[in-house]
């Protein structure tokens, strides 16, 4: 959710992967494919409910004030906090548990008495921090989207009433999506005026608004899918990481390093490809170019990379 840049461009053809690496990639892909429909549905319904709960009068006040009120921000924060606590946190917990199951080193311990503890303090702190970041980023992005729409619409001389009806379906979109929706709305109006010069203004506005509404629905589904994929992948990869740390702490395994494994699709970006096969200590981040310093994948929106954990056999003197 904190990703604010576009996904990096793909760099070429599908690469061959070892059977072990393919297993790791396929397990993540299978889990996401089987699970993504749930968070997508949760998010799209949440945004629809948010849009329905805000009145045109309240939106017009935002427009007149030129900003989102402190009260609105607090209400949005409460909404997102409930969403995290009741819907997203349980999904993260489940993904963490599934993620450690696919870890090959931990799989080798299945005949031992090692048990993964999903209530571990480190996991609880991660979920709490992830939830707090999700709430903060979501509210700030929503605020930014409305600010940009308002500023752009004022320059284009849209009335507060017309703008309020454009903004409402955009609740839940990020700023780039919201601006794209406004451009689409204005383009439809211009096209209708050109093709139907005798059409009444109110008819033009209504038709453009209907088309923009359908476009917003597609945008919401796309954004919900991106967030769902990233949140599931993050929690899944964190699960494998937490599993290794727990097994180390309990003395079941020794020195372990992590190795970056890129997804096998043709869409692998140049930043992830640059760290393919790079090995790091468990708590050492990967330098994934413009994606930043990353402890575990995903490195960017819709990233499908995973980590392979390798136990290092220390030479005995």
C-alpha positions in Angstrom: 0.0 0.0 0.0 2.9 2.3 0.6 4.1 1.9 -3.1 3.6 5.3 -4.8 5.4 4.7 -8.1 4.4 2.8 -11.2 5.5 -0.8 -11.7 8.9 -1.0 -13.4 8.8 -2.0 -17.1 9.5 -5.6 -18.0 12.9 -6.4 -19.5 12.6 -9.4 -21.7 11.8 -13.1 -22.1 11.0 -15.7 -19.5 14.1 -17.1 -17.8 14.7 -20.7 -16.8 14.4 -21.4 -13.1 15.7 -24.4 -11.1 13.1 -26.9 -9.9 13.5 -25.6 -6.3 13.0 -22.0 -7.3 10.1 -22.9 -9.5 8.5 -24.7 -6.6 8.8 -21.5 -4.4 7.4 -19.3 -7.2 4.5 -21.6 -8.0 3.5 -22.0 -4.4 3.2 -18.2 -4.0 1.4 -17.8 -7.3 -1.0 -20.6 -6.4 -1.7 -19.1 -3.0 -2.4 -15.7 -4.4 -4.6 -17.0 -7.2 -6.7 -19.0 -4.7 -7.0 -16.2 -2.2 -7.1 -12.8 -4.0 -10.8 -12.8 -4.7 -11.5 -12.3 -1.0 -9.5 -9.1 -0.4 -10.5 -7.7 -3.8 -14.2 -8.1 -2.8 -13.5 -6.6 0.7 -11.8 -3.5 -0.7 -14.3 -2.7 -3.5 -17.2 -3.1 -1.1 -15.4 -0.9 1.5 -14.8 1.9 -1.0 -18.4 1.7 -2.3 -19.7 2.0 1.3 -17.4 5.0 1.9 -18.7 6.8 -1.2 -22.3 6.0 -0.3 -21.9 7.4 3.2 -20.6 10.8 2.2 -23.2 13.3 1.0 -22.9 15.7 -1.9 -23.3 18.5 0.6 -20.2 17.2 2.6 -18.2 17.0 -0.7 -19.2 20.5 -1.7 -18.0 21.8 1.7 -14.6 20.1 1.0 -14.5 21.9 -2.4 -15.4 25.3 -0.9 -12.9 24.8 1.9 -10.3 23.6 -0.5 -9.3 20.8 1.7 -10.5 17.8 3.7 -11.6 18.6 7.2 -9.9 17.2 10.3 -13.2 15.5 11.2 -13.4 13.8 7.8 -9.8 12.6 8.1 -10.5 11.2 11.6 -13.6 9.4 10.3 -11.7 7.9 7.4 -9.0 6.8 9.8 -11.6 5.0 12.0 -13.1 3.4 8.9 -9.7 2.1 7.7 -8.7 1.0 11.2 -11.9 -1.2 11.4 -11.2 -2.6 8.0 -7.7 -3.6 9.0 -8.7 -5.1 12.4 -11.7 -7.0 11.2 -10.8 -7.9 7.6 -7.2 -7.4 6.6 -5.3 -8.5 9.7 -6.8 -12.0 9.6 -5.8 -12.3 6.0 -2.2 -11.3 6.8 -2.1 -13.8 9.6 -3.3 -16.6 7.3 -0.8 -15.6 4.6 2.0 -15.6 7.2 1.1 -19.2 8.3 0.9 -20.4 4.7 4.2 -18.7 3.7 6.2 -20.5 6.3 4.7 -23.9 5.2 6.4 -23.5 1.8 9.8 -22.9 3.2 12.1 -25.8 2.2 14.3 -25.6 5.3 11.3 -25.6 7.6 9.8 -28.4 5.6 12.9 -30.5 6.5 12.0 -30.0 10.2 8.5 -31.5 9.9 9.6 -34.7 11.6 11.1 -32.7 14.5 9.1 -31.1 17.3 9.5 -27.6 15.9 6.2 -25.7 15.8 5.7 -22.3 14.1 4.2 -19.8 16.5 1.8 -17.4 14.6 1.3 -15.5 17.9 5.0 -14.7 18.1 5.7 -11.1 19.3 7.6 -10.3 16.1 4.6 -11.3 14.0 2.2 -9.3 16.2 4.4 -6.2 15.9 4.7 -6.6 12.2 0.9 -6.9 11.8 0.3 -3.9 14.0 2.9 -1.8 12.1 1.5 -3.0 8.7 -2.0 -2.0 9.8 -0.9 1.4 11.0 0.9 2.1 7.8 -2.0 0.9 5.7 -4.4 3.2 7.5 -2.1 6.3 7.3 -1.2 5.7 3.6 -4.8 5.1 2.6 -6.1 8.2 4.3 -3.3 10.4 3.0 -3.7 9.1 -0.5 -7.5 9.7 -0.4 -6.9 13.2 0.9 -4.3 13.9 -1.9 -6.7 12.6 -4.5 -9.5 14.9 -3.5 -7.1 17.9 -3.2 -5.8 17.3 -6.7 -9.3 16.8 -8.2 -10.5 20.0 -6.5 -7.6 22.1 -7.7 -7.8 20.7 -11.3 -11.5 21.1 -11.5 -11.4 24.7 -10.3 -8.9 25.6 -13.0 -11.2 24.0 -15.5 -14.2 25.9 -14.1 -16.4 23.0 -13.0 -19.1 24.1 -10.6 -19.0 22.7 -7.0 -22.2 20.8 -7.7 -20.8 19.2 -10.9 -17.4 18.5 -9.2 -19.0 16.9 -6.2 -20.7 14.4 -8.4 -17.4 13.6 -10.1 -15.5 13.2 -6.8 -17.9 10.9 -5.1 -17.3 7.8 -7.3 -13.6 8.5 -7.0 -13.5 7.9 -3.3 -11.0 5.1 -2.7 -8.9 5.8 -5.9 -5.4 7.1 -5.6 -4.5 10.6 -6.9 -3.4 9.4 -10.3 -6.5 7.3 -10.9 -8.8 10.2 -9.7 -7.1 12.6 -12.1 -7.4 10.1 -14.9 -11.1 9.7 -14.2 -11.6 13.5 -14.3 -9.7 13.7 -17.7 -11.9 10.9 -19.0 -15.0 12.8 -17.8 -14.0 16.0 -19.5 -13.0 14.2 -22.7 -16.4 12.5 -22.9 -18.1 15.9 -22.5 -15.9 17.4 -25.3 -16.6 14.5 -27.5 -20.3 14.7 -27.0 -20.4 18.4 -27.7 -18.4 17.9 -30.9 -20.5 15.0 -32.2 -23.9 16.3 -30.9 -23.8 20.1 -31.0 -27.5 20.4 -30.4 -27.4 18.1 -27.3 -28.5 19.8 -24.1 -25.7 20.6 -21.6 -27.4 18.7 -18.8 -27.7 15.6 -21.0 -24.0 15.9 -21.9 -23.0 16.1 -18.2 -25.3 13.2 -17.3 -23.9 10.9 -20.0 -20.3 11.8 -19.2 -20.9 11.2 -15.5 -22.4 7.8 -16.2 -19.4 6.8 -18.3 -17.0 8.2 -15.7 -18.8 6.2 -13.0 -18.3 2.9 -15.0 -14.7 3.8 -15.5 -14.3 4.4 -11.8 -15.7 1.0 -11.1 -13.0 -0.6 -13.3 -10.3 1.6 -11.6 -11.5 0.5 -8.2 -11.3 -3.2 -9.2 -7.8 -2.7 -10.6 -6.6 -0.9 -7.5 -8.2 -3.5 -5.2 -6.4 -6.3 -7.1 -3.1 -4.5 -6.9 -3.4 -4.0 -3.1 -4.7 -7.5 -2.6 -1.8 -9.0 -4.6 0.8 -6.9 -2.7 -0.6 -7.4 0.8 -0.9 -11.2 0.3 2.6 -11.5 -1.2 4.2 -9.3 1.5 2.6 -11.3 4.4 3.4 -14.6 2.6 7.1 -13.8 2.3 7.2 -12.4 5.8 5.8 -15.8 7.0 8.8 -17.6 5.5 11.1 -15.1 7.1 9.5 -15.3 10.5 9.6 -19.1 10.3 13.3 -19.2 9.7 13.9 -16.7 12.6 11.9 -18.8 15.0 13.6 -22.0 14.0 17.0 -20.3 14.5 16.0 -18.9 17.9 14.9 -22.3 19.1 18.1 -23.9 17.9 16.7 -26.1 15.1 18.9 -24.6 12.4 22.1 -22.6 12.3 23.4 -19.9 10.0 21.0 -19.1 7.1 21.2 -16.7 4.2 18.4 -15.5 2.0 18.6 -15.5 -1.8 16.4 -13.3 -4.1 14.5 -15.3 -6.7 12.7 -13.4 -9.5 9.3 -14.4 -10.8 9.5 -16.5 -14.0 7.1 -14.3 -16.0 8.3 -12.2 -18.9 7.2 -9.2 -16.9 10.2 -9.4 -14.5 11.5 -5.8 -14.1 15.1 -4.7 -14.5 15.4 -3.8 -10.8 14.4 -7.3 -9.6 16.4 -9.0 -12.3 19.5 -7.1 -11.1 19.2 -8.9 -7.7 18.3 -12.3 -9.0 20.5 -14.8 -7.1 21.9 -12.2 -4.8 22.5 -13.6 -1.3 22.2 -11.6 1.9 22.2 -12.2 5.7 18.7 -12.6 7.2 18.5 -9.0 8.5 20.4 -7.4 5.6 18.2 -5.6 3.0 18.5 -6.0 -0.8 19.3 -2.9 -2.8 16.5 -3.2 -5.5 17.5 0.0 -7.4 14.7 2.6 -7.6 12.5 0.2 -5.5 14.7 0.9 -2.5 16.1 -1.2 0.2 13.9 -4.3 0.6 14.1 -7.0 3.3 11.7 -9.4 1.6 9.6 -9.1 -1.6 7.5 -7.6 -3.0 9.8 -4.8 -4.2 7.1 -2.9 -6.1 3.4 -3.2 -7.1 2.5 -6.7 -8.4 6.0 -8.0 -7.8 6.0 -11.8 -7.8 9.5 -12.5 -6.4 10.3 -14.7 -3.5 13.2 -15.6 -1.3 15.0 -18.9 -1.0 16.6 -19.6 2.3 19.9 -21.5 2.3 21.5 -23.0 5.4 25.2 -22.3 5.6 27.4 -25.2 6.7 30.1 -23.7 8.9 33.5 -25.2 8.5 34.7 -26.9 11.7 38.3 -26.1 12.6 
